[in-house]
């Protein structure tokens, strides 16, 4: 992993062949003191695990791609859950047929190169378990979001 500061709270992170994407971006964020931020990237990956969150079943449906594929889009955010730094990443990849697959990125290895811009917000973002969906969600105000129950939803008037 190669990292270079390119702004006040921005880093260019370049990963080499066979390096793990998620693990190295988490390390780069830790090295940069980022406890809340975003990342964008592109490159080429292999050994890719993508997923789709099945809300009714509260589990990820996963698909694995061993072959080399283009990373045509990567968007992620960083937040903390206690002492644990979390990277929530989505990726779009495409093979030689130019058909795209997209979803939550669990992990992947670099096939040729992968280049990321990591931007820290300068504030800590917290994630906490939301029982209504079964995931740890970002708490924008720094504390727990109130969970709205279906029977408590107010009817919204059309604008």
Backbone bond lengths (Angstrom), bond angles and torsions (degrees), N, CA, C in turn:
res aa  C-N    CA-C-N  psi(-1)  N-CA   C-N-CA  omega(-1)  CA-C   N-CA-C  phi
1 X - - - 1.451 - - 1.522 108.35 -
2 X 1.315 114.28 134.45 1.458 121.70 175.91 1.518 106.84 -120.02
3 X 1.324 115.93 132.57 1.457 119.98 -177.87 1.522 109.02 -134.76
4 X 1.326 115.43 140.18 1.465 120.54 179.45 1.520 108.67 -141.88
5 X 1.314 116.72 131.43 1.466 121.28 174.74 1.525 107.76 -68.29
6 X 1.345 115.87 128.88 1.465 120.45 -179.27 1.529 111.54 -124.10
7 X 1.300 117.09 3.82 1.459 122.63 179.15 1.508 108.69 -166.09
8 X 1.325 116.61 -177.69 1.455 121.63 -178.32 1.525 111.69 -55.02
9 X 1.330 117.04 -49.23 1.468 121.89 178.01 1.517 110.67 -129.60
10 X 1.342 116.43 32.35 1.461 121.34 -178.16 1.516 111.09 -120.66
11 X 1.342 114.12 143.38 1.455 121.35 -179.87 1.521 109.46 -133.42
12 X 1.319 116.93 140.12 1.448 122.36 168.13 1.519 105.65 -93.69
13 X 1.326 116.84 124.87 1.459 122.04 179.47 1.519 107.34 -118.96
14 X 1.339 116.63 121.13 1.455 122.31 178.88 1.528 107.63 -116.14
15 X 1.323 115.28 126.51 1.462 121.02 179.96 1.519 109.85 -106.47
16 X 1.326 115.25 143.33 1.456 122.29 -179.84 1.526 111.39 -94.87
17 X 1.325 115.03 171.23 1.466 121.67 179.33 1.522 111.66 -48.04
18 X 1.325 114.62 137.25 1.465 125.10 175.44 1.523 114.91 72.21
19 X 1.329 119.30 -3.14 1.458 119.62 176.77 1.526 109.64 -74.67
20 X 1.332 116.04 145.38 1.462 121.88 177.98 1.522 110.14 -78.69
21 X 1.328 115.87 134.27 1.459 121.70 -175.92 1.525 111.78 -71.52
22 X 1.321 117.58 -60.64 1.463 121.33 -174.04 1.530 111.01 -61.98
23 X 1.308 117.05 -47.31 1.472 120.76 -178.97 1.528 111.25 -59.03
24 X 1.330 117.20 -42.84 1.462 119.81 -178.14 1.520 113.01 -74.11
25 X 1.321 117.86 -34.33 1.469 118.72 175.71 1.524 111.15 -67.62
26 X 1.311 116.92 -36.69 1.473 119.66 174.71 1.525 110.97 -63.68
27 X 1.318 116.67 -39.91 1.469 120.92 177.79 1.524 110.59 -65.45
28 X 1.349 116.71 -42.66 1.468 120.38 178.53 1.523 110.97 -61.66
29 X 1.324 116.70 -41.09 1.467 120.44 178.31 1.524 110.70 -64.46
30 X 1.319 116.57 -42.79 1.472 120.22 178.09 1.527 110.29 -62.26
31 X 1.333 116.25 -46.03 1.475 120.39 179.23 1.522 111.43 -60.87
32 X 1.341 116.91 -34.14 1.462 121.26 -179.30 1.517 113.75 -88.93
33 X 1.343 116.90 1.72 1.463 120.59 179.77 1.520 113.24 69.43
34 X 1.327 117.47 25.34 1.467 121.42 -177.31 1.524 109.79 -86.58
35 X 1.341 115.57 118.90 1.466 122.30 176.62 1.526 111.40 -114.53
36 X 1.298 115.61 3.78 1.460 123.34 175.73 1.509 107.70 -166.55
37 X 1.332 117.03 128.43 1.460 118.80 -179.02 1.505 112.16 173.65
38 X 1.320 115.31 -169.68 1.459 123.54 -177.95 1.517 109.94 -131.83
39 X 1.338 115.24 161.81 1.465 121.66 173.70 1.522 108.89 -143.78
40 X 1.321 114.99 144.19 1.461 122.45 175.43 1.510 107.39 -131.89
41 X 1.346 117.70 150.38 1.451 117.93 -179.82 1.510 114.96 -165.76
42 X 1.339 113.33 173.20 1.458 122.72 176.17 1.518 108.63 -157.06
43 X 1.312 116.37 169.44 1.458 120.78 -179.81 1.507 110.83 150.37
44 X 1.326 117.05 -142.33 1.461 121.18 176.33 1.523 109.16 -141.07
45 X 1.337 114.42 139.55 1.465 121.14 -174.11 1.520 111.44 -129.60
46 X 1.318 114.97 166.73 1.463 123.21 172.64 1.524 107.18 -148.25
47 X 1.306 116.18 171.11 1.473 120.52 178.90 1.537 109.86 49.70
48 X 1.325 114.67 54.06 1.462 123.26 -170.89 1.522 110.06 -97.16
49 X 1.319 116.87 134.37 1.461 120.75 173.48 1.525 108.52 -119.39
50 X 1.349 114.82 112.99 1.457 122.55 177.69 1.517 109.43 -109.68
51 X 1.320 116.15 157.68 1.455 119.46 179.34 1.515 113.02 -147.42
52 X 1.319 113.18 160.47 1.458 123.48 175.73 1.522 106.57 -125.60
53 X 1.334 117.47 129.17 1.461 120.50 -178.06 1.523 109.87 -83.87
54 X 1.314 115.62 116.25 1.469 122.58 177.21 1.520 106.82 -88.80
55 X 1.336 116.26 99.56 1.459 121.26 -174.50 1.528 113.26 -59.95
56 X 1.354 119.67 -47.22 1.472 118.10 -179.92 1.537 113.03 -59.42
57 X 1.339 116.52 -36.46 1.476 120.16 -179.91 1.525 112.16 -88.92
58 X 1.338 116.34 -13.07 1.467 122.75 -178.77 1.520 112.51 53.81
59 X 1.319 113.41 47.78 1.455 119.95 178.10 1.521 109.21 -151.14
60 X 1.314 116.44 156.29 1.456 121.00 176.48 1.521 110.30 -87.44
61 X 1.329 115.68 134.47 1.457 122.24 168.80 1.525 104.29 -90.70
62 X 1.330 116.90 120.72 1.471 120.59 -172.80 1.525 111.88 -111.23
63 X 1.323 113.53 149.99 1.464 120.38 175.02 1.523 107.81 -136.63
64 X 1.322 115.24 137.41 1.459 121.87 -177.58 1.527 110.08 -110.08
65 X 1.323 116.59 135.71 1.464 123.45 176.93 1.524 107.49 -122.32
66 X 1.326 117.40 114.45 1.469 120.59 -179.49 1.522 112.42 -81.89
67 X 1.340 116.82 -34.37 1.463 122.11 -171.51 1.532 112.04 -69.81
68 X 1.344 114.17 162.48 1.466 120.93 175.05 1.524 108.52 -67.90
69 X 1.326 116.32 134.45 1.460 121.77 178.64 1.519 109.06 -140.79
70 X 1.323 115.47 152.45 1.461 120.97 174.74 1.523 108.83 -74.27
71 X 1.313 116.81 134.11 1.464 122.02 170.09 1.518 105.50 -91.03
72 X 1.328 116.29 100.61 1.459 120.75 -174.72 1.516 112.85 -92.23
73 X 1.320 116.31 -13.59 1.451 119.87 177.19 1.515 110.79 -162.84
74 X 1.309 116.19 136.53 1.464 122.58 178.88 1.519 106.85 -145.21
75 X 1.316 115.53 123.88 1.463 121.66 175.60 1.516 107.12 -134.34
76 X 1.324 116.69 135.25 1.461 119.62 -177.24 1.519 109.80 -151.60
77 X 1.344 114.45 162.75 1.457 118.83 171.13 1.518 109.54 -131.65
78 X 1.318 114.00 157.16 1.463 122.71 177.50 1.517 108.46 -112.88
79 X 1.320 116.02 139.25 1.460 121.60 173.65 1.520 107.39 -154.80
80 X 1.319 115.74 174.09 1.458 121.83 -179.02 1.520 109.97 -116.37
81 X 1.315 115.81 146.73 1.470 122.68 169.69 1.522 104.24 -127.11
82 X 1.331 115.69 92.94 1.462 119.40 -171.55 1.515 108.40 68.22
83 X 1.344 116.92 -123.51 1.459 121.64 178.71 1.521 112.98 -91.15
84 X 1.331 117.30 -4.00 1.467 121.41 -176.44 1.531 110.80 -89.66
85 X 1.340 115.91 125.33 1.464 121.69 174.99 1.523 106.94 -86.06
86 X 1.334 116.21 131.89 1.460 121.55 -176.22 1.526 109.40 -120.54
87 X 1.326 115.20 134.60 1.459 121.67 172.41 1.520 106.96 -110.87
88 X 1.315 116.73 117.63 1.468 122.28 176.06 1.521 105.87 -102.32
89 X 1.342 117.15 107.50 1.455 121.81 -171.03 1.523 112.42 -121.87
90 X 1.323 115.39 140.50 1.461 122.41 171.35 1.520 107.50 -121.93
91 X 1.340 116.09 142.59 1.463 120.70 -177.27 1.518 110.59 -138.78
92 X 1.319 114.60 150.81 1.458 122.48 170.90 1.518 106.85 -120.55
93 X 1.336 115.80 126.85 1.459 121.86 -179.55 1.524 109.61 -126.44
94 X 1.335 115.64 154.86 1.456 120.74 -177.92 1.514 109.37 -144.56
95 X 1.341 115.66 138.17 1.460 121.74 178.04 1.518 111.71 -99.76
96 X 1.348 117.30 -164.13 1.468 121.45 -176.02 1.529 114.32 -63.79
97 X 1.323 117.75 -21.49 1.474 120.33 177.65 1.524 111.65 -79.93
98 X 1.332 116.93 -5.44 1.463 124.42 -178.50 1.526 111.70 61.68
99 X 1.324 115.92 30.37 1.461 122.64 173.23 1.518 107.02 -98.37
100 X 1.324 116.81 130.21 1.465 121.08 -176.53 1.521 112.08 -93.77
101 X 1.312 114.08 145.97 1.458 123.46 171.20 1.517 105.92 -125.11
102 X 1.324 115.72 140.77 1.457 118.54 -175.62 1.519 110.04 -144.20
103 X 1.305 116.44 154.80 1.453 121.05 177.36 1.512 110.94 163.78
104 X 1.329 113.88 -169.51 1.459 121.39 176.76 1.533 107.93 -67.27
105 X 1.318 117.06 129.97 1.468 121.28 179.49 1.523 109.33 -93.59
106 X 1.328 115.77 115.29 1.459 120.63 175.97 1.517 110.32 -82.29
107 X 1.330 116.66 -47.80 1.462 121.13 177.07 1.514 108.06 -171.20
108 X 1.319 116.12 159.62 1.456 123.78 176.55 1.524 107.75 -161.44
109 X 1.314 115.35 162.10 1.461 121.36 173.65 1.521 108.47 -112.00
110 X 1.315 115.62 151.57 1.457 121.02 179.92 1.522 109.25 -76.17
111 X 1.356 116.21 131.77 1.463 121.34 177.60 1.533 110.83 -87.35
112 X 1.327 117.80 -45.14 1.467 121.94 179.31 1.523 109.41 -125.84
113 X 1.325 116.32 -62.59 1.470 122.94 176.33 1.523 107.89 -155.67
114 X 1.290 115.89 159.56 1.464 121.44 173.11 1.524 106.96 -145.71
115 X 1.339 115.32 133.73 1.456 121.54 -173.88 1.521 109.08 -125.55
116 X 1.328 115.60 131.62 1.465 120.89 -174.33 1.517 110.55 -134.00
117 X 1.325 114.51 143.96 1.454 121.13 168.18 1.516 106.23 -104.59
118 X 1.316 116.46 122.12 1.462 122.50 179.78 1.523 107.08 -112.11
119 X 1.336 115.72 124.89 1.467 120.64 -179.03 1.517 109.66 -121.84
120 X 1.319 116.18 121.93 1.455 121.71 174.97 1.516 110.57 -87.24
121 X 1.324 116.69 144.63 1.459 120.81 178.70 1.529 112.49 -83.14
122 X 1.315 116.62 -19.59 1.462 119.32 -175.36 1.521 112.37 85.05
123 X 1.316 117.37 3.75 1.469 123.03 174.83 1.526 108.22 -133.32
124 X 1.300 114.99 157.10 1.462 121.46 178.58 1.531 108.96 -86.45
125 X 1.331 116.39 129.59 1.458 122.14 172.06 1.525 107.99 -103.41
126 X 1.314 116.47 138.21 1.463 121.88 -179.72 1.519 110.61 -109.02
127 X 1.314 115.44 143.74 1.465 122.47 170.40 1.518 107.48 -113.92
128 X 1.333 115.35 143.12 1.461 120.77 177.04 1.521 108.29 -142.93
129 X 1.311 115.13 151.55 1.463 122.07 -179.54 1.524 110.16 -61.22
130 X 1.319 115.44 130.05 1.464 122.28 173.73 1.526 106.05 -112.06
131 X 1.313 116.60 105.91 1.468 121.59 -175.08 1.522 112.18 -62.72
132 X 1.323 118.16 -23.66 1.461 119.38 -177.60 1.530 112.73 -70.79
133 X 1.339 117.44 -21.72 1.463 120.55 178.70 1.525 113.42 -122.89
134 X 1.329 117.02 -13.03 1.461 120.11 178.78 1.511 114.66 78.67
135 X 1.319 117.61 24.66 1.463 122.15 -179.78 1.523 110.09 -133.80
136 X 1.330 115.40 159.60 1.461 120.33 172.80 1.524 107.66 -87.61
137 X 1.327 116.76 114.91 1.453 122.29 -176.45 1.525 111.06 -107.28
138 X 1.325 114.99 153.38 1.466 120.21 177.82 1.522 109.43 -66.53
139 X 1.322 114.87 136.73 1.466 123.28 177.52 1.523 106.99 -101.74
140 X 1.340 118.35 97.27 1.469 120.53 -171.93 1.523 114.57 -58.64
141 X 1.319 117.32 -31.96 1.466 120.16 -178.39 1.528 111.60 -90.84
142 X 1.318 117.10 3.00 1.451 120.72 -179.58 1.506 113.72 90.50
143 X 1.312 117.81 -13.26 1.458 122.41 177.82 1.512 109.82 -120.04
144 X 1.290 116.70 -171.56 1.463 120.77 -178.38 1.521 110.56 -72.15
145 X 1.314 115.26 137.51 1.465 121.41 173.81 1.505 108.21 -76.98
146 X 1.315 118.28 140.91 1.462 118.17 173.67 1.520 109.06 -67.94
147 X 1.311 116.73 135.64 1.457 121.28 178.88 1.517 107.71 -91.67
148 X 1.324 115.29 118.57 1.457 120.87 -179.83 1.520 108.72 -84.10
149 X 1.316 116.34 125.35 1.454 120.68 178.63 1.515 108.59 -85.43
150 X 1.355 117.33 145.38 1.465 119.41 -176.24 1.526 113.43 -51.71
151 X 1.327 118.64 -39.32 1.462 119.79 -177.42 1.529 112.73 -75.59
152 X 1.350 117.06 -10.51 1.460 120.39 179.22 1.527 112.29 -97.68
153 X 1.324 117.54 -2.84 1.459 119.60 -178.53 1.517 109.82 -66.65
154 X 1.309 114.11 135.12 1.459 119.51 177.38 1.520 108.57 -86.04
155 X 1.298 114.73 144.41 1.457 119.46 175.81 1.518 107.61 -74.41
156 X 1.310 115.40 131.41 1.446 119.89 179.59 1.524 110.04 -94.71
157 X 1.310 114.10 135.58 1.460 119.67 178.96 1.527 107.86 -81.20
158 X 1.350 117.27 140.90 1.467 118.83 177.20 1.522 110.53 -63.74
159 X 1.336 115.74 145.93 1.471 119.00 179.24 1.499 111.62 -91.27
